[in-house]
Amino acid sequence: MAVTGRRLGLGALAVLLLLGAGAATPAQAQKPRLRVWLLRTYVPDANKALEASIAEWGRQKNVETSVEYFTFDDIETKYVAAIETDSLPDVGQLQTISPSRYHGMGRLMDVSDVVADVERTNGPLLDSALPAIRFGGRFYAVPFNYITDVLFVRTDVFRKAGVPYPKTWEEVREAARRIKAKGVMEYPLGQSWNRSADGYGVFQALLYSYGGGWADARGHYKSIMNDTWRAVVRWASEIYTKDRTVPPDAMAWTGFGNNEAFLGGKIAMTFNGPSIYYVLEKENRPLLPDTLMLVK
């Protein structure tokens, strides 16, 4: 199956939304407060720019702002704990799958007026964003960013092994096997199925590339007991159990584990957002000229 960059679980469409917590009123404090939760990405400059923008908005509106961060690894745990203790922020960044979940729990505010303002300024939203944020004809989230996965490859490793760049998931697996068999690199493929966005996000891309899913067009559950799912699970498991082309400690990686493994020269392929290239370029790493991003 052709490799696709669709990654609807990891922040492929991260959303900024209003949560029913409510800022402090003037009677409670000298000036209103706005509490914001943001994702700490692998690109520090992006975090700083967004935090500075929020602070500037606060200065202009005479609102006291505070920013707290979470990671790909603890996002859902953090939100669930906040729901249970009634301590949600006023504004929070979520992953694509989360608005429907929290809307169903009655935890999101209707922000259709905000979306209307955004569209007047920037034009209509992408159609692909609508199913994740619009329910019953009303908007409960505002699209914030879109992260497309790419396949990072080490060109020097592929060249030394005489292996062509892969275009399908099957070719990714075959390339890793050939690189290993030729003794160029013991563990060429750095893909972890850990419980972080970098794990299940890429698994979703793998699943969708094969035409699979766990819900139909109406959002109803459909069984995973079929040949498509079996093929996907076989691919995901056999890179560990049969091919042995993935580092043994990969399942213990955090969301940044594959980034660090690639940047450290320990692997030759991994699926990730463009943040790896950002670090290579920003820090002028030695691997920069030997790194290629493949997008399909």
C-alpha positions as CSV (number, residue, x, y, z in Angstrom):
1,M,0.0,0.0,0.0
2,A,1.2,3.5,-0.8
3,V,2.6,5.5,2.1
4,T,0.3,8.3,3.1
5,G,1.0,11.2,5.4
6,R,-2.5,11.3,6.9
7,R,-2.1,11.2,10.6
8,L,-5.3,12.0,12.2
9,G,-4.4,11.0,15.7
10,L,-1.2,12.7,16.4
11,G,-2.0,16.3,15.8
12,A,-2.4,16.1,12.2
13,L,-5.1,18.5,12.9
14,A,-4.3,20.0,16.4
15,V,-7.1,22.2,17.5
16,L,-7.5,25.2,19.8
17,L,-10.8,25.1,21.6
18,L,-12.6,26.8,24.4
19,L,-13.3,24.5,27.4
20,G,-16.1,25.2,29.9
21,A,-13.9,26.4,32.7
22,G,-14.5,30.2,32.4
23,A,-11.9,32.9,33.1
24,A,-12.0,34.7,36.4
25,T,-14.4,37.6,36.6
26,P,-13.5,41.2,37.6
27,A,-15.1,40.6,40.9
28,Q,-12.7,37.7,41.6
29,A,-9.5,39.4,40.5
30,Q,-8.1,42.8,39.5
31,K,-8.3,41.8,35.8
32,P,-9.6,38.8,33.9
33,R,-7.4,35.7,33.6
34,L,-7.0,33.3,30.7
35,R,-5.5,29.9,31.3
36,V,-4.1,28.2,28.2
37,W,-2.8,24.6,27.7
38,L,-0.4,24.0,24.8
39,L,1.5,21.1,23.3
40,R,5.2,21.2,23.9
41,T,6.6,20.3,20.5
42,Y,10.1,19.3,19.4
43,V,10.5,22.8,18.0
44,P,11.2,25.2,20.9
45,D,11.0,28.3,18.8
46,A,7.5,27.4,17.8
47,N,6.5,27.1,21.5
48,K,8.1,30.4,22.3
49,A,6.5,32.2,19.4
50,L,3.0,31.0,20.3
51,E,3.5,31.8,24.0
52,A,4.7,35.3,23.1
53,S,1.6,35.8,20.9
54,I,-0.7,34.8,23.7
55,A,1.1,37.2,26.1
56,E,0.9,40.1,23.6
57,W,-2.9,39.4,23.2
58,G,-3.2,39.6,27.0
59,R,-1.4,42.9,27.1
60,Q,-3.6,44.4,24.4
61,K,-6.8,43.1,26.1
62,N,-5.7,43.8,29.7
63,V,-6.0,40.1,30.5
64,E,-3.6,38.1,32.6
65,T,-2.6,35.0,30.7
66,S,-0.8,31.9,31.8
67,V,0.5,29.0,29.6
68,E,0.9,25.4,30.7
69,Y,2.4,22.7,28.6
70,F,1.8,19.0,28.0
71,T,3.5,16.5,25.7
72,F,2.3,14.0,23.1
73,D,2.8,11.4,25.9
74,D,0.5,12.8,28.5
75,I,-2.1,14.9,26.7
76,E,-5.1,12.6,27.2
77,T,-4.1,11.8,30.8
78,K,-3.9,15.5,31.6
79,Y,-7.3,16.3,30.1
80,V,-9.0,13.4,31.7
81,A,-7.6,14.3,35.1
82,A,-8.7,17.9,34.6
83,I,-12.2,16.8,33.7
84,E,-12.4,14.6,36.8
85,T,-11.3,17.4,39.1
86,D,-13.2,20.2,37.3
87,S,-10.0,22.0,36.5
88,L,-10.0,22.4,32.8
89,P,-8.2,25.4,31.2
90,D,-10.1,28.2,29.4
91,V,-8.4,27.4,26.1
92,G,-6.7,24.1,25.2
93,Q,-4.9,22.5,22.3
94,L,-6.1,19.1,21.4
95,Q,-5.5,16.3,18.9
96,T,-7.9,15.7,16.0
97,I,-9.8,12.9,17.6
98,S,-10.4,14.7,20.9
99,P,-13.1,17.3,20.1
100,S,-15.7,14.7,19.3
101,R,-14.9,12.9,22.5
102,Y,-15.1,16.0,24.7
103,H,-18.1,17.4,22.9
104,G,-19.9,14.2,23.6
105,M,-19.1,14.8,27.3
106,G,-20.5,18.3,27.2
107,R,-17.1,19.9,27.9
108,L,-16.7,22.2,24.9
109,M,-18.2,25.6,24.2
110,D,-19.8,26.5,20.9
111,V,-17.3,28.7,19.1
112,S,-19.1,29.1,15.8
113,D,-18.8,32.9,16.1
114,V,-15.0,32.5,16.4
115,V,-14.9,30.3,13.3
116,A,-17.0,32.8,11.4
117,D,-14.5,35.5,12.2
118,V,-11.6,33.3,11.1
119,E,-13.2,32.5,7.8
120,R,-14.0,36.2,7.1
121,T,-10.3,37.0,7.6
122,N,-8.7,33.9,6.1
123,G,-11.3,32.3,3.8
124,P,-13.1,29.0,4.3
125,L,-11.8,26.1,6.4
126,L,-10.4,23.0,4.8
127,D,-13.1,20.5,4.2
128,S,-10.9,17.8,5.9
129,A,-11.1,19.8,9.1
130,L,-14.9,19.9,9.4
131,P,-15.7,16.4,10.6
132,A,-13.3,16.8,13.5
133,I,-14.7,20.1,14.8
134,R,-18.3,20.6,13.6
135,F,-21.2,18.7,15.3
136,G,-24.9,19.3,14.6
137,G,-24.0,22.2,12.3
138,R,-22.1,24.1,15.0
139,F,-18.4,24.5,15.6
140,Y,-16.8,23.4,18.9
141,A,-13.2,23.9,18.0
142,V,-11.1,26.1,15.7
143,P,-8.5,24.5,13.4
144,F,-5.0,25.5,14.6
145,N,-2.4,23.6,12.7
146,Y,-1.8,20.6,10.5
147,I,1.1,18.2,10.9
148,T,2.0,16.0,7.9
149,D,4.1,13.0,8.5
150,V,7.1,12.4,6.2
151,L,9.4,9.4,5.9
152,F,12.9,10.5,6.9
153,V,15.7,8.5,5.2
154,R,19.5,8.5,5.5
155,T,20.6,8.9,1.9
156,D,24.2,7.7,2.7
157,V,22.9,4.5,4.3
158,F,20.6,3.7,1.3
159,R,23.4,4.5,-1.1
160,K,25.9,2.3,0.7
161,A,23.4,-0.6,0.7
162,G,22.4,0.0,-2.9
163,V,18.7,0.1,-1.9
164,P,16.2,2.4,-3.7
165,Y,14.0,4.8,-1.7
166,P,10.7,3.2,-0.7
167,K,7.3,4.3,-2.1
168,T,5.0,1.9,-0.3
169,W,4.8,0.5,3.2
170,E,5.9,-2.9,1.8
171,E,8.9,-1.3,0.3
172,V,9.8,0.4,3.6
173,R,9.9,-3.0,5.2
174,E,11.9,-4.5,2.4
175,A,14.4,-1.7,2.4
176,A,15.0,-2.1,6.1
177,R,15.5,-5.9,5.6
178,R,18.0,-5.3,2.8
179,I,20.0,-2.7,4.7
180,K,20.2,-5.0,7.7
181,A,21.1,-8.1,5.6
182,K,24.0,-6.2,3.9
183,G,25.4,-5.3,7.3
184,V,25.1,-1.6,6.7
185,M,23.0,-1.0,9.8
186,E,21.6,-3.4,12.4
187,Y,18.4,-1.6,13.1
188,P,17.5,0.7,10.1
189,L,13.8,1.3,10.9
190,G,12.9,3.4,13.9
191,Q,9.2,3.0,14.4
192,S,7.7,2.6,17.9
193,W,4.1,1.6,18.5
194,N,4.2,3.2,22.0
195,R,1.3,4.8,23.7
196,S,2.1,8.3,22.4
197,A,1.0,10.3,19.4
198,D,4.1,9.3,17.6
199,G,3.0,5.7,18.0
200,Y,-0.7,5.6,17.3
201,G,-0.6,8.5,14.9
202,V,1.7,6.6,12.5
203,F,-0.3,3.4,13.0
204,Q,-3.4,5.3,11.9
205,A,-1.6,6.4,8.7
206,L,-0.6,2.8,8.1
207,L,-4.2,1.6,8.7
208,Y,-5.7,4.3,6.4
209,S,-3.2,3.5,3.7
210,Y,-4.5,0.0,3.6
211,G,-8.1,1.3,3.4
212,G,-8.8,0.3,7.0
213,G,-10.5,2.0,9.9
214,W,-12.7,1.4,12.9
215,A,-15.7,3.6,12.1
216,D,-17.8,4.0,9.0
217,A,-18.7,7.3,7.3
218,R,-21.5,7.9,9.8
219,G,-19.1,7.4,12.8
220,H,-20.4,4.1,13.8
221,Y,-18.1,1.3,15.0
222,K,-17.2,-1.4,12.5
223,S,-15.4,-4.6,13.3
224,I,-11.7,-4.8,13.1
225,M,-11.9,-8.6,12.4
226,N,-11.1,-8.5,8.7
227,D,-8.2,-9.1,6.3
228,T,-7.3,-5.4,6.1
229,W,-6.7,-5.2,9.8
230,R,-4.8,-8.4,9.8
231,A,-2.5,-7.2,7.1
232,V,-1.8,-3.9,9.0
233,V,-1.2,-5.7,12.3
234,R,1.1,-8.1,10.6
235,W,3.2,-5.3,9.1
236,A,3.3,-3.5,12.5
237,S,4.3,-6.5,14.5
238,E,6.6,-8.4,12.1
239,I,9.1,-5.5,11.8
240,Y,9.8,-6.4,15.4
241,T,9.2,-10.2,15.6
242,K,10.3,-11.4,12.2
243,D,12.4,-8.7,10.5
244,R,14.1,-7.5,13.7
245,T,14.9,-4.2,11.9
246,V,13.7,-2.0,14.8
247,P,15.9,-1.2,17.9
248,P,14.9,-3.5,20.8
249,D,14.3,-0.6,23.1
250,A,11.9,1.2,20.7
251,M,8.7,0.2,22.5
252,A,10.1,2.1,25.5
253,W,10.6,5.3,23.6
254,T,8.6,8.5,24.4
255,G,7.1,10.6,21.6
256,F,10.6,12.1,21.0
257,G,12.4,8.7,20.9
258,N,12.5,8.3,17.2
259,N,13.6,11.9,16.7
260,E,16.5,11.3,19.0
261,A,17.4,8.0,17.4
262,F,17.5,9.5,13.9
263,L,19.4,12.6,15.0
264,G,21.9,10.3,16.8
265,G,22.5,8.2,13.7
266,K,21.1,5.1,15.2
267,I,18.4,4.5,12.6
268,A,18.0,5.2,8.8
269,M,14.3,5.6,8.5
270,T,11.4,6.9,10.6
271,F,8.0,8.5,10.1
272,N,7.7,11.9,11.8
273,G,6.6,15.5,11.4
274,P,9.2,17.9,9.9
275,S,10.6,18.7,13.3
276,I,13.6,16.4,12.8
277,Y,14.7,18.4,9.8
278,Y,14.2,21.6,11.8
279,V,16.7,20.4,14.4
280,L,19.2,19.2,11.7
281,E,19.1,22.6,10.0
282,K,18.9,24.8,13.2
283,E,21.9,23.1,14.8
284,N,23.7,22.3,11.5
285,R,24.0,18.7,12.4
286,P,26.4,16.5,10.4
287,L,23.5,14.3,9.1
288,L,21.8,17.3,7.4
289,P,23.3,16.7,3.9
290,D,22.5,13.0,4.2
291,T,18.8,13.4,5.2
292,L,15.9,13.3,2.8
293,M,12.2,13.7,3.5
294,L,9.9,11.6,1.4
295,V,6.3,12.7,1.1
296,K,3.4,10.8,-0.6
